[in-house]
């Protein structure tokens, strides 16, 4: 089964084609790159970036030059800002933007399919970070494996949609100011694509790489190109850039879908000889399994830009961005399904023998009457992102100017095929698992030949065919008008108004019953309906079932026509288990701000800064299925709320090379989209049974923030910095979780129709509630220096290092509102660091980078009788090297994830029970880069 897609001639691609044609016939005038101004006139910080261009500095090139430019931007900003610019992005060995951003102090990433997907800033997760592209807020969402969050229907930005080569500037704004719109507790991330005025004359850059993954054993091509030119004495310019990646990889390992205790799901059979397994203090894996996931991804990005300096007083510009992320994914598992099944599952399972460790973990077990399942899932996924942004500025005088922008950003995620087919063998004798040799990779013996087609059955009422097509869409329409008035030397007033409309829509369809499957026609051979998969690069010891047969979904489709949308294979959004994902949220935000920028003297100390206030009104409308008695009714709930957000930023130049910064502000972040839905969602997938509720009247997150920073620019291109930050989170939104039988909830049994679940089954109930927040405090250390003071070739070395410490305690609550745990924020790593050692010679350059983050929590309170759930810390090592064959041609070598880090997810802070343990292998690239 393959994804077939055609990129239509959207306005973006039509204009891009016209720009490319114009650029290709232009005369060559030479190449010289200048420092980019990464902000449109309407974007905050544009003036300080321009100031950074004019700093006197030692002339350096390559990677060192980009580090120097980033330092210049940081030094000239009033607030706390970190940046990556120009070649800095192109030269880092990164697959996408998230992996580039993790080089910035305070930024950590979460991965999906072996690459960065989302970021956390200063311990605050993806939903608390707002992203602007070319000065305008945007949101991209994609689909992931269930263990990495699945399809994104929240506010977190999926950075894996974009190649890092599309952008020439990344900024992370960690302090608030009135001229930067609201919505972030963590940081505002500004992504800037290249513009023609960033270059002098005709510029052409192209590169190609061929990659190899040592687990999948596949080769992966990457290509980038940029062409830019200016005319009319540099007053008009056009630019086009393209980036393409084709990536195939394998992800494999072991998972459990969490652990639970002896009495759960009805308890083990009372006749079990090993009685300790039935105790409430004994925990076992819910679905012990091996898994092999096959990913095939294509990433295409196109940027176009026009700039026109109409006169010395007027400048206009247009930025266009198109990105498409196509993927297919198979997820293949060999499951011990009984341990999470009620009825004919766990209550019939006999525990013959076992061993319990000091934490109550049943680390070894031998069982009779175990239901075993072979499961194959196939997804086709596409994310298409488009953005058009028109901006301009007019100077009425040397002291007064107006600037504005208008644009739209749209992200469309489509998962038209999400199909799961299962084969089953019930009541297996002699099933066993053994974690005693390795707590992460057990030896599993299923008790029969899992590679024998005749050992498997496909039976109505037992096996499943799940068809779950789904989609989501996020759209931002933005209009902004700002003024800037130089009232007097050293005093400037800025103000403006912004109107923003955000729309989120989600849809899903399902079959009426996923347990209704047709009988196999007479003479059908199960061998024709299966294929074999195996763990290739994961050692799980001997006497195990590390290869097995899975359903061949293509063969099932040819036999039964499962995509016909007719009969038992018809799908509908009106199915009870699908209704919860058919919902929408609309927000209309109207904001005003007024800000004063000043520079003065405090005695003999230069002091500059800004103070201001921003007021925003949010008009929210949420639509979803709520219950009127026992009948689901499409319901819309509206509400308004207002926020007034003052801010202050100061920077004192104690000496020309030593700065002290201070910032204070009130900030807000809007609730998660899934939490705003009226009504409830019922989801059943195998042994996972979940009821999720919504609350459209949730208050947003609100906090007071304080920053104190010390920066010592002790030598050229060098920095030693310390940043202290404190956030007092006043209002918080958390999800309370409770496990109990469905029939104790008061919900109608009709919501379970077609799911195969019984009213007496235990479900996990998720309910969002407003709670008091807590304190978050931390520090950032930064050190950067080229070793120019060393003799000989040693002076070409240099280092960049940062370390972040974050501490926070939030009071979590139960479903009844009672206090439970007081512990870290979800997604917070207490310790994180990034380090890069580089060598920058005349022809040869090389870098080695390490990124580390501590363990972090993912679910609080935990599910299935665990206190919490989390992910273990990782240390990722990457490298890159290049050799200049000539002034125009360069040979490149890169290595990513050189330690082949595992995604290690766990449940229970004391017992450390494995939930997911997957890896994706090492990635290598060999390429050429050409510049003209």
NORURQUI-V133572 format. One line per field, one symbol per residue. ss: DSSP state (H for helix, E for strand, L for the rest). phi: phi as a letter, one per 20 degrees, with the letter a starting at -180 (. if undefined). burial: # if it has 16 or more other ideal C-beta (glycine too) atoms within 10 Angstrom, else .. A space follows every 10 residues. Layout:
BEGIN
ss->???
phi->???
burial->???
END
This chain:
BEGIN
ss->LLLLLLLLLL HHHHHHHHHH HHHHLLLLLL LLELLLLLLL LLLLLHHHHH HHHLLLLLLL LHHHHHHHHH HHHHHHLLLL EEEEELHHHH HLLLLLHHHH HLLLLLEEEE EELLEEEEEE ELLELHHHEE EEELLEELLL LLLLLHHHLL LLLLLLLLHH HLLHHHEEEE EEELLLLLLL LLLLLLEEEE EEELLHHHEL LLEEEEEEEE EEELLLLLEE EEEEEEEEEE ELLLLEEEEE EEEEEEEEEE EEEEELLLEE ELLHHHLLLL LLLLHHHHLL LLEEELLLEE EEEEEEEEEE EEEEEEEEEL LLLEEEEEEE EEEEEEEEEE EEEEEELHHH LLLLLHHHLE EEEEEELLLL EEEEEEEEEE EEEEEEEEEE EEEEEEEEEE EEEEELLLLE EEEEEEEEEE EEEEEEEEEE EEEEEEEEEE EEEELLLLLL LLEEELLLLL LLHHHLELLL LLLLEEELLE EEEEEEEEEE EEEEEEEELL EEEEEEEEEE EEEEEEEELE ELLLLLLLLL LLLLLHHHHE EEEELLLLLL LLLLLLEEEE ELHHHHHHHH LLLLLLHHHL EELLLLLLHH HLEEEEEEEE EEEEEEEEEE EELLEEEEEE EEEEEEEEEE EEEEEEEELL EEEEEEEEEE EEEEEEEEEE EEEEELLEEE EEEEEEEEEL LLHHHHLLLE EEEEELLEEE EEELLLLLLL EEEEEEEEEE EELLLLLLEE EEEEEEEEEE EEEEEEEEEE EHHHLLLLHH HHLLLLLLLL LEEEEEEEEE EEEEEEEEEE EEEEEELLLL LHHHHHEEEE EEEEEEEEEE EEELLLLLEE EEELLLLLLL EEEEEEEEEE LLLEEEEEEE EEELLEEEEE LLLLLLLEEE ELLEEEEEEE EEEELLLLEE EEEEEELLLL LLEEEEELLL LLEEEEEEEL LLEEEEEEEE EL
phi->.cedbcefef gfffffffff ffffdeffco caedffeecf geefnfffff fffeffbffc cmffffffff fffgfefeee ccbcclfgff effcebfgff fffegndccd dblncfdccd clnefgfedd dddlncfbbd ccdcfgfdom feddefeeff fdefffcdbc cdeedebfed ffpceeaddd dcefcfffcd mfcccbbbcc dbdfefmddc ecbcbbcbbc cllnecbbbb ccccccccbd cbqcbclmdb egfflnmfgf effefffeff eddcffbfae bcdddccccc ccccbcccef bfdcccbcdc ccbccebcbd cccddeegfd demeeffeed eebabdefen efebbccdmd edcdcccccd cbdddcbccd cabcefbfdc bdcabbaccc dcdccfcccc ccdcbelfdn fbcbefebfd cfeddenbff degfedcccf ndfccdccfb bbbccddccb cccccefbgn bcdcbrccdc cdccccbbcb ffbeeecfff fgnfefffdc bdcbfeccec nelcdecaec fefgfffffd mfdfmclfdf dbfefgfdgf edbbcccddc ccbbbddbbb cdmddfccrb babcccdddd cdcaededmd dfcfcdcdac bccdcfbbcc bdegcgdcdc dbbbadcbbf fffffeffnc cdcccmeecc dddcbfdfff fcbdcccccc cdeebgmcbc cccdcbcdee ccccdecbda fgfeenffff fegnenedge ffceddcebf cferecbabc dcbbaeefee elfffeeabc bbcccccbcd eecefenffc edbfffneef cbbcbcdccc efcdcbbccc ccbfgbedbc ffdlmefbca cffccddcbb bbcefbfddc eccccdlfel feeddccmfe elefdcbcbc neccccbccc cc
burial->.......... .##.##..## ..#....... #.#.###### #########. .#.......# .######### ########## ########## ########## ########## ########## ########## ########## #####.###. ########## ########## ########## ########## ########## #####.###. #.#.##.#.# .######### .....##### ########## ########## ##.######. .#.#..##.. .######### ########## #########. ....###### ########## ########## ##..###### ##.#.#...# ########## ########## #########. #####..... #######.## #####.#### ######.#.. #####....# ########.# ....##.#.. .######### ########.# .#.#...... .#####.#.# ########## ########.. .....#..## ..#.#.##.# ...###.### ###..##..# .#.....##. #...###### #########. #.#.#.##.. .......### ##.###.#.# #######... .#..#.#... ..#.#.#### #.#.....#. ########## ########## ########## ######.### ###.#####. #.#...#### #.#.#.#.#. ########.. .#..#.#... ##.####... ########## #.##.##### .#.###.#.. .....###.# ######.#.# .##.#....# #.######## .######### ....###### ########## ######.### ####.##### ##.#.....# .#######.# #########. ########## #####.#.#. ..
END
